[in-house]
Amino acid sequence: MKRLIVDRLENNYAVCETKANTVIHIPMTEIPNNTKEGDVLMLMEGKYVIDTIDTNTRKERIRDKINRLFE
């Protein structure tokens, strides 16, 4: 199962980063309409889907790190 993190959305493409830190561009027509920056996408059976559990876990971890910086 391939996992990608959406870095940004630009020019009809989702610019995504892989675990190996490579960047790939996916046409917006191939990802869910509600995809946002920071979402984790999984390629399942030839379709990209948002992994909401992994997305929320990553966002919470980042939020905790930011909060610790300002304590």
Number of C-alpha atoms within 10 A of each C-alpha: 6 10 19 24 23 22 16 15 17 11 8 11 16 23 20 23 18 13 10 7 10 9 15 13 15 16 13 16 10 13 18 13 8 7 16 15 13 16 24 24 23 19 15 11 8 8 11 18 18 20 16 12 10 15 15 14 11 15 13 12 11 12 11 11 11 11 10 9 7 6 5
